[in-house]
């Protein structure tokens, strides 16, 4: 795995990347970093060219005030810029939590460049707007509290709050999260991002839920039975609306199937992405 920084129309984007072949984009959740995929990248890279970016105002990518557009719009534009810079003609997109929304919006807006879609524990993509507001508010409180605390213990506690087994938290990601939280202007950028995300719930163009039946590529939904951020029952209902969709529910699993059950998750997703 390697680290690089790309310039996307003047916006700095940090990426983790590895492997060769067909492109696979891994998109993390709101207020986190590309290290969410640290237990998956090298496995996927055995068959694909994998890129995991830090979204704008997250990780070590540039901050944004989101005054000219909503975060969903800026993040989709960022992902499209990365796809272009990396020279991918088509990609599969895997999105966790809010990243699942970005992956789904990208698929709905640009179906010609998407091979397959994987949505992981994503209330942002699979819940109606009124359900999303509650989840985003809880995420805002949890995320900003960890930033204000500014300690490794507080950063770890934030992740432990959303997983089934606290021992599953990837320790290798905690110092990265703690450091990126301390970047100049990050607290203000994070606050603006959460606030604009909640405001954007009023606008259908920033939402995937009303358009799930329009998804035209093979889709896999992965969710945890014990996820406090994404309801497996609503995921099941969403899967019934999406043509050519498969649903997998992980037992004893919270909001991070990709690191809580990394081996099973990797096997499942690679099989899905490589099947005919």
C-alpha positions in Angstrom: 0.0 0.0 0.0 1.2 3.5 -0.9 0.2 7.0 0.0 0.0 9.9 -2.5 -1.5 13.4 -2.7 -3.5 14.4 -5.8 -4.5 17.9 -6.9 -8.2 17.9 -7.9 -9.0 21.4 -9.2 -6.9 23.0 -6.5 -8.2 20.6 -3.8 -5.6 18.4 -2.1 -6.8 14.8 -1.9 -4.8 12.2 0.0 -5.2 8.6 -1.3 -4.1 5.2 -0.2 -3.6 2.9 -3.2 -2.3 -0.5 -4.2 -2.5 -3.1 -6.9 -3.1 -3.1 -10.7 -6.0 -3.9 -13.0 -9.6 -2.8 -12.8 -10.3 0.2 -10.6 -12.0 -0.2 -7.2 -12.7 3.0 -5.1 -13.2 2.6 -1.3 -15.1 5.6 0.2 -15.1 6.1 4.0 -17.8 7.6 6.2 -18.2 11.1 7.4 -15.5 12.5 9.8 -13.3 9.5 9.3 -10.3 8.7 7.1 -9.2 6.3 4.4 -7.7 4.1 7.1 -11.1 2.7 7.7 -10.1 0.3 4.8 -6.7 -0.6 6.2 -7.7 -4.3 6.7 -9.1 -4.5 3.1 -6.8 -2.6 0.7 -4.0 -5.1 0.3 -6.4 -8.0 0.0 -8.4 -6.3 -2.8 -5.1 -5.2 -4.4 -4.3 -8.8 -5.3 -6.9 -8.5 -8.0 -7.7 -4.8 -8.5 -6.2 -1.4 -8.6 -7.5 0.0 -5.3 -7.8 3.6 -4.3 -9.1 4.8 -0.9 -9.2 8.6 -0.7 -9.7 11.0 2.2 -12.8 12.9 1.4 -12.7 16.7 1.5 -12.6 18.0 5.1 -11.5 14.6 6.3 -8.1 12.9 6.9 -5.4 14.8 5.2 -7.4 16.2 2.3 -8.2 19.9 2.1 -10.8 21.6 4.2 -14.0 23.1 2.7 -16.6 25.5 4.1 -19.2 24.0 1.8 -20.7 27.4 1.3 -21.0 27.0 -2.5 -22.4 23.5 -2.6 -23.4 20.7 -0.3 -20.9 18.1 0.9 -22.5 15.4 -1.2 -22.0 17.4 -4.3 -18.3 18.3 -3.5 -17.5 14.7 -2.6 -19.0 13.2 -5.7 -17.0 15.7 -7.7 -13.8 14.8 -5.8 -14.3 11.1 -6.5 -14.9 11.8 -10.2 -11.7 13.9 -10.3 -9.8 11.0 -8.7 -11.2 8.5 -11.2 -10.1 10.8 -14.1 -6.6 11.4 -12.7 -6.0 7.7 -12.1 -7.0 7.0 -15.7 -9.8 4.6 -14.9 -12.4 4.1 -17.6 -14.7 2.2 -15.3 -14.6 1.4 -11.6 -16.5 -0.5 -8.9 -17.3 1.6 -5.9 -17.5 0.5 -2.3 -18.8 3.0 0.2 -19.2 2.7 4.0 -21.8 4.7 6.0 -21.9 8.2 4.4 -19.4 6.9 1.8 -22.2 4.5 0.7 -24.3 7.6 -0.1 -21.5 9.0 -2.2 -20.9 5.7 -4.0 -24.6 5.4 -4.7 -25.0 9.0 -5.9 -22.0 8.5 -8.2 -23.6 5.4 -9.6 -26.9 7.1 -10.2 -25.3 10.1 -11.8 -22.6 8.3 -13.9 -23.8 4.7 -14.4 -21.7 4.3 -17.6 -18.4 4.4 -15.5 -19.5 2.1 -12.7 -19.2 -1.7 -12.9 -20.5 -2.7 -9.5 -21.7 -1.0 -6.3 -21.2 -2.1 -2.7 -23.0 -0.3 0.1 -21.7 -1.0 3.6 -23.7 -0.1 6.7 -25.1 3.1 5.1 -28.1 4.8 6.7 -27.2 7.8 4.5 -28.0 5.8 1.4 -30.7 3.4 2.6 -32.7 5.4 5.1 -35.4 8.0 4.4 -34.4 11.6 5.2 -36.2 11.7 8.6 -34.3 8.6 9.7 -31.0 10.1 8.5 -31.4 13.3 10.5 -31.3 11.4 13.8 -28.2 9.4 12.7 -26.3 12.4 11.4 -27.1 14.3 14.6 -25.7 11.4 16.7 -22.6 11.2 14.4 -22.1 14.9 14.7 -22.1 14.7 18.5 -19.8 11.7 18.6 -17.4 13.1 16.1 -17.0 16.6 17.5 -16.8 15.3 21.0 -13.8 13.2 20.0 -12.2 16.2 18.3 -12.7 18.4 21.3 -11.3 15.7 23.6 -8.1 15.5 21.5 -6.8 12.3 23.1 -6.1 8.9 21.8 -8.5 7.5 24.4 -11.3 9.7 23.2 -10.6 8.9 19.6 -10.8 5.2 20.4 -13.9 5.6 22.4 -15.6 7.2 19.4 -15.0 4.1 17.4 -15.9 1.8 20.2 -19.3 3.5 20.4 -20.4 2.1 17.0 -18.9 -1.4 16.9 -20.2 -4.7 18.4 -16.9 -5.7 19.9 -14.5 -2.9 21.1 -11.5 -5.2 20.5 -12.3 -5.1 16.7 -11.3 -1.4 16.5 -8.3 -1.0 14.1 -5.7 0.4 16.4 -3.5 1.3 13.3 -6.1 3.9 12.3 -6.4 5.8 15.6 -3.2 7.9 15.5 -4.0 8.9 11.9 -7.5 10.0 13.0 -6.2 11.8 16.1 -3.6 13.7 14.0 -6.0 14.7 11.2 -8.5 15.9 13.8 -5.8 18.4 15.0 -5.1 19.9 11.6 -5.6 23.7 11.4 -9.2 24.6 10.6 -10.4 21.0 10.8 -12.8 21.6 13.8 -14.5 24.4 11.9 -14.6 22.4 8.6 -16.1 19.4 10.4 -18.8 21.5 12.0 -19.7 23.0 8.6 -19.7 19.6 7.0 -22.1 18.1 9.5 -24.4 21.1 9.5 -24.6 21.3 5.7 -25.2 17.5 5.5 -28.2 17.9 7.8 -29.4 20.9 5.9 -29.1 19.0 2.6 -31.7 16.4 3.7 -34.3 18.8 2.5 -33.1 18.6 -1.1 -33.8 15.4 -3.2 -30.8 15.9 -5.4 -28.5 15.1 -2.5 -30.4 11.9 -1.6 -30.2 8.4 -2.9 -33.1 6.9 -1.0 -35.9 8.1 -3.3 -34.0 6.8 -6.4 -32.8 3.3 -5.3 -35.0 1.7 -7.9 -33.1 3.5 -10.6 -29.7 1.8 -9.8 -28.7 0.0 -12.9 -25.6 -1.9 -11.9 -25.2 -5.1 -9.8 -25.3 -4.1 -6.2 -24.3 -5.7 -2.9 -25.5 -4.4 0.5 -23.5 -5.4 3.6 -24.7 -4.5 7.0 -24.2 -5.5 10.6 -27.1 -6.9 12.6 -26.1 -4.8 15.6 -25.3 -1.5 13.7 -26.7 1.5 15.7 -26.2 3.8 12.7 -27.8 1.7 9.9 -30.9 -0.5 10.4 -30.6 -4.0 8.9 -34.4 -4.0 8.5 -34.3 -0.8 6.4 -31.4 -2.3 4.4 -33.5 -5.3 3.7 -36.4 -3.1 2.5 -33.9 -1.1 0.3 -32.5 -4.3 -1.2 -36.0 -5.2 -2.4 -36.2 -2.0 -4.3 -32.8 -2.2 -6.0 -32.8 -4.3 -9.2 -30.1 -7.0 -9.2 -29.2 -6.6 -5.5 -27.8 -9.0 -3.0 -28.0 -8.4 0.8 -25.6 -9.9 3.4 -26.2 -9.3 7.1 -23.2 -9.9 9.4 -24.0 -11.3 12.9 -22.3 -9.8 16.0 -21.4 -6.8 13.9 -21.8 -3.1 14.3 -21.0 -0.2 11.9 -17.7 -1.5 10.5 -18.1 -4.9 8.8 -15.0 -4.2 6.8 -12.8 -4.2 9.9 -15.0 -6.0 12.5 -15.1 -9.1 10.2 -12.4 -8.3 7.8 -11.6 -11.8 6.5 -15.3 -12.6 5.7 -15.9 -9.1 4.3 -12.9 -9.3 2.0 -13.9 -12.8 0.7 -17.5 -11.7 0.1 -16.6 -8.4 -1.7 -13.9 -9.9 -3.9 -16.2 -12.7 -4.9 -18.9 -10.2 -5.8 -16.6 -7.9 -7.7 -15.1 -10.8 -9.8 -18.2 -12.8 -10.6 -19.5 -12.7 -14.2 
